[in-house]
Amino acid sequence: MGSRFNRFLGFVVFLLLVAIIALTAVAVVKNHAVPGVGLERKLERPVDASKGKFGKGVQYNLIGKMWIQLKEGSDKKKSTLIVSPWLEYKEDRTFYEEMDRKHGQIKSIISEFFSARTMDELQAMGDETMKMELTGKINEILVMGKIDKILFNDFQFLVE
């Protein structure tokens, strides 16, 4: 009885493998599936990421869009900040490479800065004060140069 059952399971596994291979072959032949396509996440990086979008300076724009959970206010409502920061600096390839290496640290500084504050505190702070504080905190970790200012492509509050 055991050997019959094992042969049956072997036959079922064989049929499943044949079905998988056949369906994959049909999908490839009909161009519904292309091997290797869609398996990796592609970042939207411009050809020359140091080219500016705002103002006259050169901008580091590879930080991307960030969703940051803000501290709860007195009204106990949860709020999220959607922000896309850009760092403006004087053109210097070495400094650009340093910022690229410290990309994670820069994101952490930005995230920690906003998550430690409520929506009301950020609105009361004002744009210029906020940007000056963030610029100072980011410049503390940079050695090869300093950013001139921080710019925001997106700056939106979502309230639950």
C-alpha positions in Angstrom: 0.0 0.0 0.0 2.8 2.4 0.9 4.6 2.0 -2.4 1.4 2.5 -4.4 0.7 5.7 -2.5 4.3 6.9 -3.1 4.0 6.2 -6.9 0.7 8.1 -6.9 2.4 11.2 -5.2 5.3 10.9 -7.6 2.9 11.0 -10.5 1.0 14.0 -9.1 4.3 15.9 -8.6 5.4 15.0 -12.2 2.1 16.3 -13.5 2.4 19.6 -11.6 6.0 20.1 -12.9 4.8 19.4 -16.5 1.9 21.8 -16.1 4.1 24.6 -14.6 6.7 24.2 -17.4 4.0 24.1 -20.1 2.2 27.2 -18.8 5.5 29.1 -18.5 6.5 28.2 -22.0 3.1 29.3 -23.4 3.3 32.6 -21.5 6.8 33.3 -22.8 5.8 32.4 -26.4 2.8 34.6 -26.3 4.9 37.5 -24.8 2.8 37.6 -21.7 5.9 36.9 -19.6 9.4 38.0 -20.2 12.0 36.2 -18.1 13.8 38.6 -15.7 11.5 41.6 -16.3 9.8 43.1 -13.3 11.9 41.2 -10.7 13.7 44.2 -9.4 12.6 47.6 -8.1 13.8 50.4 -10.4 14.5 53.8 -8.8 13.8 56.8 -10.8 17.2 58.3 -11.1 18.0 61.0 -13.7 21.0 60.5 -16.0 22.8 63.3 -14.2 21.3 63.5 -10.7 23.2 66.6 -9.8 21.4 68.8 -12.3 19.1 71.3 -10.5 15.3 71.6 -10.7 14.9 74.7 -8.5 17.0 77.9 -8.3 20.5 78.5 -9.5 22.5 76.0 -7.4 23.0 72.3 -8.0 20.6 70.0 -6.1 20.9 66.6 -4.6 17.5 65.1 -5.5 17.8 61.4 -4.8 16.2 61.4 -1.4 12.8 60.8 -2.8 9.4 61.0 -1.4 9.2 60.3 2.4 6.1 59.5 4.4 6.8 60.5 8.0 4.5 59.8 11.0 4.3 62.9 13.1 4.0 63.1 16.9 0.4 63.1 18.1 -0.9 66.5 19.0 -3.2 67.5 21.9 -6.2 66.5 19.9 -4.9 62.9 19.7 -5.2 62.9 15.9 -2.6 61.0 14.0 -1.0 62.9 11.1 1.5 62.0 8.4 3.8 64.3 6.5 4.6 63.6 2.9 7.8 65.4 1.9 10.2 65.3 -1.0 13.4 67.1 0.1 16.1 68.5 -2.3 19.5 69.7 -1.0 21.0 72.7 -2.8 24.8 73.1 -2.8 27.7 74.5 -4.8 28.8 72.3 -7.6 31.4 69.8 -6.4 31.5 66.2 -7.5 33.3 65.0 -4.4 30.7 66.6 -2.2 27.9 65.0 -4.3 29.5 61.6 -3.8 29.7 62.2 0.0 26.0 63.1 0.1 25.2 59.9 -1.9 27.2 57.8 0.5 25.4 59.4 3.5 22.0 59.2 1.8 20.6 57.0 4.6 21.9 59.3 7.4 20.4 62.3 5.6 17.0 60.6 5.4 17.2 59.6 9.0 17.9 63.2 10.1 15.0 64.5 8.1 12.7 61.8 9.4 13.7 62.3 13.0 13.4 66.1 12.7 9.7 65.8 11.6 8.6 62.8 13.6 9.6 64.6 16.9 7.1 67.4 16.2 3.3 67.7 15.9 1.6 69.1 12.8 0.7 72.2 14.8 4.3 72.7 15.9 5.6 72.4 12.3 2.9 74.9 11.0 3.8 77.4 13.8 7.5 77.0 13.1 7.4 78.5 9.6 9.2 77.5 6.5 12.4 79.4 6.9 13.0 78.4 10.5 12.3 74.7 9.6 14.6 74.8 6.6 17.4 76.5 8.6 17.3 74.0 11.4 17.2 71.0 9.0 20.1 72.5 7.0 22.2 72.9 10.1 21.5 69.3 11.3 22.4 67.8 7.9 25.5 69.9 7.6 26.7 68.5 11.0 27.4 65.1 9.4 28.9 66.4 6.1 32.7 66.9 5.9 33.5 67.7 2.2 31.2 70.7 2.0 28.0 72.2 3.2 24.5 72.4 1.7 23.3 75.9 1.1 19.6 75.2 1.7 16.9 72.5 1.7 14.0 72.7 -0.7 10.7 70.7 -0.8 9.0 69.5 -3.9 6.2 68.0 -1.8 5.1 69.1 1.6 1.6 67.8 2.6 -0.1 66.8 5.8 -2.5 63.9 6.0 -4.7 63.8 9.0 -6.6 60.6 10.1 
